[in-house]
Amino acid sequence: MRSRTALPAAVAVLITALVLSGCLKQSDRSAGGGRLDVVAGFYPFAFLAERIGGEHVVVRNLTKPGAEPHDLELTPSQVGAVSKADLAIYEKGLQPAVDAAVAQNKPKASLDAATVVRLENHGDLGEGDAHSADPHIWLDPVDFGKVADAVSAKLQRIDPAHAADYQVNQAALDGQLKTLD
């Protein structure tokens, strides 16, 4: 008789334990115990986030490999990722769809790389040119290093528990960028 009541009770305890452990994992993640969700407008910014954030970040590149970044159109799931992101890294004016997603969906934090460096002015580049300032800041190792410093500073502000790791990773990346200059 005892075994008939013991089994359902044990199953109930097991189910309760599983449910509670799921709740604890979720609250741990929301309290900063999990990795930061970072979205990047395209690969150069994803590269910085991955190299500086290391094991403390999960990076989602909004531009698929081989796609033209300027012509990016976001899917609903990508827009959702922007809204849930701990950090969005982008360059205002380079990808209008990303600009709109960041403005409308308000990630927890954002970094506009165009505010970090002065974009070079090339004047009128001809018919159909959307901008006279050169937005390709990742092609200059010095400017890209300044953006890397800003990414590191932003990650340290968002996640001070891992600030030392971000500083070490940033220093290593800065050294590599300086050898390119």
C-alpha positions, -999 to +999 in steps of 0.1 A: +000+000+000+028+024+009+045+020-025+013+032-043+013+065-025+051+069-024+056+069-062+031+097-070+045+117-041+081+112-054+070+122-089+053+154-076+084+163-056+106+157-088+083+178-110+083+206-084+121+205-081+124+208-119+100+237-122+118+256-094+152+249-109+140+264-141+128+295-123+161+299-105+181+296-138+159+323-153+163+347-124+201+340-123+203+350-160+183+382-154+205+391-125+236+391-147+247+355-140+243+346-176+261+358-207+252+392-222+232+393-254+249+415-279+236+423-314+259+438-340+248+456-372+274+436-392+306+415-390+332+441-380+311+451-349+303+414-342+341+407-343+348+434-317+320+421-294+332+385-297+369+394-291+364+418-263+334+400-246+348+366-249+330+339-229+308+365-213+288+374-244+266+358-270+268+378-302+243+379-330+254+394-363+223+410-380+239+408-414+243+373-429+278+365-444+280+377-480+250+401-477+253+438-485+252+456-451+238+488-466+208+470-480+199+450-449+163+444-441+156+429-407+134+400-400+108+401-372+131+378-351+161+401-357+140+431-345+130+411-315+167+404-308+175+441-309+147+448-284+160+421-260+197+429-264+218+439-235+239+459-260+234+468-297+265+479-316+259+497-349+269+527-370+241+552-375+236+560-412+252+528-425+223+505-421+189+523-420+170+492-409+193+488-378+190+525-370+152+522-370+152+490-350+175+505-323+155+537-322+121+520-320+129+490-299+153+504-273+178+477-264+191+480-228+223+498-241+235+508-275+268+520-291+267+541-322+302+537-336+298+570-356+298+589-323+332+574-314+353+586-344+351+614-368+340+602-402+362+614-430+345+637-454+350+628-490+328+655-505+303+646-532+312+611-544+288+612-574+253+604-584+234+581-561+258+586-532+238+585-500+265+602-479+297+622-483+313+611-450+330+577-454+313+553-430+339+525-434+356+531-401+367+495-397+392+499-425+414+522-404+430+502-376+434+534-355+397+543-358+386+507-354+407+506-322+388+536-309+355+517-315+370+487-297+378+509-267+342+521-267+328+486-269+350+476-240+340+506-219+303+499-227+306+462-217+324+472-185+296+496-176+269+470-183+287+441-166+312+453-140+317+418-126+337+409-157+354+443-163+389+429-158+383+403-185+370+429-210+401+451-203+425+422-209+407+412-241+406+448-253+444+452-246+452+421-266+430+433-295+445+468-294+479+453-297+469+434-328+453+465-344+484+486-337+505+461-356+483+466-386+487+504-386 
